[in-house]
Amino acid sequence: MTELAVSIKNLNKIFNQGSNNQVHALKDIDLSIASNEFISLIGPSGCGKSTLLRVIGDLVPSSSGQVLVNNKSAHQARLDRDYGMVFQSATLYDWRTVAKNVQLPLELMNYSKEKKDARTREMLKLVELQDFHNHYPWQLSGGMQQRVSIARALAFEPSILLMDEPFGALDEMTRERLNLELLSIWEKTQTTVIFVTHSITEAVFLSTRVIVMSARPGQITHDITIDLPQPRNTDTRENVRFFQLETELREALRESERMSV
Amino acid sequence: MLKSTKFSPIKESDSKLNRLGWLKSTFFFLIIVVVLILFWEGYKLLASPDGQYLTGTAQVKVGDERVPGPLCAGIGLCELKLPVRADDRSMPPIKNMISTIFEPPRRGSNEILFTILLRASLFTLREAVTGFLLGAAAGFFLGVAFAHSGLLERGLLPYVVASQTVPLLAIAPMVVIWMGGNWMSVSVIAAYLTFFPVTINTLRGLRSPQPTSLELMHSYAATKWDILWKLRVPSAMPYIFTALKVAATASVVGAIIGELPSGIADGLGRIILNFNQYYATGPERLWAGIIFASLTGMTFFLIITLLEKFFVRHRPADAV
């Protein structure tokens, strides 16, 4: 039996509970994620996929239900630094160099100087930015900034990587290149990835499983296993099965959108 | 340890551009000074000999008689009054202001005005800097406290705002009564003008980080202390320095005003008051005092600007 990274039972999240602008963001969510899975959350705007990600990461409290991460509460998992976060905007600190940005979590976790420097070099090599240690974020392109943010998220070897539309603001070419890079990082680091996206292609290409959600209230409507062979590469996109899965996912999304009215 | 990379040429041209920028603004500043001098002297040239009327519109003396000026006789523009009197008492010529700086202010003293004003300026600057440091520290501390406690903010911020509506002239004597008249009481008065902008801007700056920047910190289970020093304070730096620049000049004004009730004789305050009383016999001396007072404020302002260049480096151009 594979170990569970995340186990969610009967999760509900209601914003502004009791007031008249109450929003049922997540309704009766049940979800199990095995270790080393690559899960994508996809659905129409307002379906609560980002909220679900934040509840798992203990950045937003749940209203009811249970969220276990690595067999402990999400809160404990956060205190144990089990999460690496990547947001849609790279969220780099302007006043820090690329290397100093990657070191931020290591500083907070009191790594020794040698270990900090070694991890930083290793991480920047992993995202192929080893020549940019002393640059400032605004001197980099959007894609490069996002790679720094991935390096920062992985620097302290968290067991779960939470990604909230990380490539949503990038152009198509950059996005495809970063998708490949992310997959190779995932293979090397053996982390569990939970990935929020709007893109059908991206979800199918990256994931081992895609969770489809509907809006108002946010519910899980489909759970599609992506049985494309690993490791994936540019040829994967030309695989017949790839197109079949894309179509399946597109239909699932259409269905969930109908349910969301 | 700057490694050379593809990007280094951009950096070099950046710093060159920066140096050019400094030259440019210095040059522009000097141009403005020249324009102001020309305006001052030009205005005086336009005035009739007694400084009251536009030249040519006032009556002129011919022998023992007073006759209308040429413009009055010619096109009927008679006795056009100037908005500000331009005689040498109201507007002493620039060259008098400069020459008076290099003369002793009183007969019998062998110290020239320049030395006296410079000493007084440094004395006042010391009070101002001390007050500035006190006020900035208090302002920063209050800002941090308010940023972390809505209760404190709601409870105390109104009083902080109210404190600035009480005129300095009313506060200064109270401080002197409580602390005795010494240069520390002057610094406290200067601090009173300093802490307010620093409080408001620190509070604003500490709250400026994006929600995701904070979420990132929470995802690392960072402590409030870490969030303060590694995220909030660095984000607030541009805001804080904007306030410090305002506070630097305000602290000099506070120190000059504070010297009067404190009975401090060594600073600019007493000198300006003195020259004010003897304005009739030496108007250019008061003007020289004013120039030194403003130079003192500007010096302090420039020091803070240089510190800002050092502490708020490497930000994108569109930062605050």
Contacts between the chains, C-beta under 8 A, distances in Angstrom:
chain1	res1	chain2	res2	distance
A	54	B	215	7.6
A	57	B	219	6.0
A	58	B	218	8.0
A	59	B	215	5.2
A	59	B	218	5.7
A	59	B	219	6.6
A	78	B	218	7.4
A	78	B	219	6.8
A	78	B	221	5.4
A	79	B	221	4.9
A	80	B	221	7.9
A	81	B	220	6.4
A	81	B	221	6.0
A	83	B	219	5.2
A	84	B	219	7.6
A	85	B	215	6.8
A	85	B	216	5.9
A	85	B	219	4.2
A	87	B	212	4.6
A	87	B	215	7.4
A	87	B	216	7.3
A	89	B	210	7.5
A	89	B	212	6.3
A	91	B	210	6.9
A	91	B	212	4.7
A	91	B	213	5.6
A	91	B	216	5.5
A	93	B	213	7.2
A	93	B	230	8.0
A	93	B	231	7.1
A	93	B	234	6.8
A	94	B	314	7.3
A	94	B	315	5.3
A	94	B	316	6.1
A	94	B	319	6.8
A	95	B	234	4.9
A	95	B	237	7.5
A	95	B	312	7.9
A	95	B	313	7.9
A	95	B	314	6.2
A	95	B	315	6.7
A	97	B	314	7.8
A	104	B	220	7.7
A	104	B	230	7.0
A	105	B	220	5.0
A	107	B	230	7.2
A	108	B	220	5.1
A	108	B	222	5.1
A	108	B	226	5.5
A	108	B	230	7.3
A	109	B	220	7.3
A	131	B	3	7.4
A	131	B	5	5.1
A	131	B	6	7.4
A	132	B	5	6.8
A	132	B	7	7.8
A	133	B	3	6.7
A	134	B	1	7.5
A	134	B	2	5.8
A	134	B	3	6.0
A	134	B	5	7.9
A	135	B	5	7.3
A	135	B	7	6.0
A	136	B	314	4.7
A	137	B	316	8.0
A	138	B	315	7.7
A	138	B	316	3.8
A	138	B	317	7.9
A	139	B	7	5.7
A	139	B	10	7.3
A	156	B	220	8.0
A	162	B	219	7.6
